[in-house]
């Protein structure tokens, strides 16, 4: 497969995964902000998903959601992310299912409707964000059901799981910053609950640990749970699997990818909670992000002629 095609397939899914994560973050923060605006500010989200040069700031929920969804000057606005995903999908239409292309194109047409921004100001923001979320769920469902298994599918999954690891570590780092500002255990538990809601792990956590949001339990689930589809370990395991399938099918050269992935997977799997606490969760997250960056660079270096 040509490097350009593989690159576009990876970035198609990276953009769709990023958009899904941002929509989830906005929805959860809106609900939390309504109950505790002093705890769940919009500023950290804006800072994390805009460039350093951006001067935009607000604590108005509707203004923030509008900025994060529609603003053309914000590279991580949902409109810009879906536009980029559509551009990638259009260039590889012969490699993806028709249903998948229609999902992305319909999402783009929905977002570019001139009445949509006005609807945000007139309807319940949760309903509005759920409508965006439904496009991502439809995309994932169609990818699973209609996309043939082969190189295209494997490259798309590489993109999805690379981005998902980055999203989860970013979300956790955001909450750690807030947690470090308070010594109140109840407030800290609110932040941990908010993190679980943002990554879709709240219900599973309650099944295992009831309603007590203890830091060690949350960290273990978010980073090491083998069955939670948004845990770091699960994502790295899937990333490893799809990269190995590409190597087996001669679509990707080995380079040092297998070593890097094996090292990261073992680190996450065998690092104890005591060890994480000793080195600090923030340092543990930095290590993971550096390893993911090395894996991504290794893929680009050995295979792709350009990055997106």
Secondary structure as the mmCIF struct_conf table of DSSP 4:
data_model
#
loop_
_struct_conf.conf_type_id
_struct_conf.id
_struct_conf.beg_label_comp_id
_struct_conf.beg_label_asym_id
_struct_conf.beg_label_seq_id
_struct_conf.end_label_comp_id
_struct_conf.end_label_asym_id
_struct_conf.end_label_seq_id
HELX_RH_AL_P HELX_RH_AL_P1 UNK A 3 UNK A 35
TURN_TY1_P TURN_TY1_P1 UNK A 37 UNK A 39
BEND BEND1 UNK A 40 UNK A 40
BEND BEND2 UNK A 42 UNK A 42
HELX_RH_AL_P HELX_RH_AL_P2 UNK A 43 UNK A 48
TURN_TY1_P TURN_TY1_P2 UNK A 49 UNK A 49
BEND BEND3 UNK A 50 UNK A 50
TURN_TY1_P TURN_TY1_P3 UNK A 52 UNK A 53
HELX_RH_AL_P HELX_RH_AL_P3 UNK A 61 UNK A 70
TURN_TY1_P TURN_TY1_P4 UNK A 72 UNK A 73
TURN_TY1_P TURN_TY1_P5 UNK A 75 UNK A 76
BEND BEND4 UNK A 77 UNK A 77
HELX_RH_AL_P HELX_RH_AL_P4 UNK A 78 UNK A 91
TURN_TY1_P TURN_TY1_P6 UNK A 92 UNK A 92
HELX_RH_3T_P HELX_RH_3T_P1 UNK A 93 UNK A 95
BEND BEND5 UNK A 96 UNK A 96
HELX_RH_AL_P HELX_RH_AL_P5 UNK A 98 UNK A 111
TURN_TY1_P TURN_TY1_P7 UNK A 112 UNK A 112
TURN_TY1_P TURN_TY1_P8 UNK A 114 UNK A 115
HELX_RH_AL_P HELX_RH_AL_P6 UNK A 116 UNK A 122
BEND BEND6 UNK A 123 UNK A 123
HELX_RH_AL_P HELX_RH_AL_P7 UNK A 125 UNK A 146
BEND BEND7 UNK A 147 UNK A 147
HELX_LH_PP_P HELX_LH_PP_P1 UNK A 148 UNK A 148
BEND BEND8 UNK A 149 UNK A 150
HELX_RH_AL_P HELX_RH_AL_P8 UNK A 151 UNK A 179
TURN_TY1_P TURN_TY1_P9 UNK A 180 UNK A 181
HELX_RH_AL_P HELX_RH_AL_P9 UNK A 185 UNK A 198
TURN_TY1_P TURN_TY1_P10 UNK A 199 UNK A 200
HELX_RH_AL_P HELX_RH_AL_P10 UNK A 202 UNK A 209
TURN_TY1_P TURN_TY1_P11 UNK A 210 UNK A 211
HELX_RH_AL_P HELX_RH_AL_P11 UNK A 215 UNK A 224
BEND BEND9 UNK A 226 UNK A 227
TURN_TY1_P TURN_TY1_P12 UNK A 229 UNK A 230
BEND BEND10 UNK A 231 UNK A 231
HELX_RH_AL_P HELX_RH_AL_P12 UNK A 232 UNK A 248
TURN_TY1_P TURN_TY1_P13 UNK A 249 UNK A 250
BEND BEND11 UNK A 251 UNK A 252
TURN_TY1_P TURN_TY1_P14 UNK A 255 UNK A 256
HELX_RH_AL_P HELX_RH_AL_P13 UNK A 257 UNK A 270
HELX_RH_AL_P HELX_RH_AL_P14 UNK A 273 UNK A 279
HELX_RH_AL_P HELX_RH_AL_P15 UNK A 281 UNK A 303
BEND BEND12 UNK A 305 UNK A 305
#
